[in-house]
């Protein structure tokens, strides 16, 4: 996950924050995740990002992540990170 975030920031070096908008893999609501580069890595606000065992990146809204901080690799939801 760190590598994909690093590549995203390298691709747009003038941005200090990247905003992703996707549907939550659990409840389906639109999730807006703000990612900021920090001295220790990356900070995420608004949700969580995961890389499934199949290599697909999916997200969860804050509420669903709080209720269940793991992903279900058997779900058919296919999500791809879109930069906004």
C-alpha positions as CSV (number, residue, x, y, z in Angstrom):
1,X,0.0,0.0,0.0
2,X,2.8,2.4,0.8
3,X,4.3,1.9,-2.6
4,X,1.1,2.9,-4.4
5,X,0.6,6.0,-2.3
6,X,4.2,6.9,-2.9
7,X,3.7,6.6,-6.7
8,X,0.5,8.7,-6.5
9,X,2.4,11.5,-4.8
10,X,5.3,11.3,-7.2
11,X,2.9,11.6,-10.1
12,X,1.6,14.9,-8.9
13,X,4.5,16.5,-6.9
14,X,2.7,19.8,-6.5
15,X,-0.1,18.3,-4.4
16,X,0.2,18.0,-0.6
17,X,-3.1,16.2,-0.3
18,X,-4.8,13.7,-2.7
19,X,-8.5,13.2,-2.5
20,X,-10.0,9.9,-3.5
21,X,-13.7,9.3,-4.1
22,X,-15.1,5.8,-4.2
23,X,-17.9,3.7,-2.9
24,X,-17.4,1.9,0.4
25,X,-16.9,-1.8,-0.2
26,X,-19.3,-2.7,2.7
27,X,-22.2,-0.2,2.6
28,X,-21.8,1.3,-0.8
29,X,-22.0,5.0,0.3
30,X,-19.7,7.4,-1.4
31,X,-16.5,7.7,0.6
32,X,-14.1,10.6,0.3
33,X,-10.6,9.8,1.6
34,X,-8.0,12.6,2.0
35,X,-4.4,11.3,1.9
36,X,-1.6,13.5,3.1
37,X,2.1,12.8,3.0
38,X,3.6,13.0,6.5
39,X,7.2,12.7,7.8
40,X,6.4,9.2,9.0
41,X,4.4,8.0,6.0
42,X,0.9,8.9,5.0
43,X,-2.2,10.1,6.9
44,X,-5.7,9.1,5.8
45,X,-8.9,10.9,6.8
46,X,-12.4,9.8,6.0
47,X,-11.9,6.1,5.5
48,X,-9.4,3.3,5.0
49,X,-7.7,1.7,1.9
50,X,-6.9,-1.9,1.6
51,X,-5.1,-4.1,-1.0
52,X,-7.0,-7.4,-1.3
53,X,-5.3,-10.8,-1.7
54,X,-6.2,-10.5,-5.4
55,X,-4.3,-7.2,-5.7
56,X,-7.4,-4.9,-6.0
57,X,-7.4,-1.7,-4.0
58,X,-10.7,-1.2,-2.2
59,X,-11.9,1.2,0.5
60,X,-14.2,1.4,3.5
61,X,-15.9,4.4,4.9
62,X,-15.0,5.4,8.5
63,X,-18.1,3.9,10.0
64,X,-17.7,0.5,8.3
65,X,-14.0,0.4,9.1
66,X,-14.8,1.2,12.8
67,X,-17.3,-1.7,12.9
68,X,-15.1,-4.1,11.0
69,X,-11.4,-3.2,10.3
70,X,-10.9,-6.1,8.0
71,X,-11.8,-6.7,4.3
72,X,-13.8,-9.6,2.9
73,X,-11.8,-10.8,-0.1
74,X,-14.9,-12.8,-1.2
75,X,-16.9,-9.7,-2.0
76,X,-17.6,-9.1,-5.7
77,X,-17.1,-5.3,-5.3
78,X,-14.3,-4.2,-7.6
79,X,-13.1,-0.7,-6.8
80,X,-10.2,1.1,-8.4
81,X,-8.6,4.2,-6.9
82,X,-9.6,7.3,-8.7
83,X,-7.9,10.6,-8.2
84,X,-10.0,13.7,-7.9
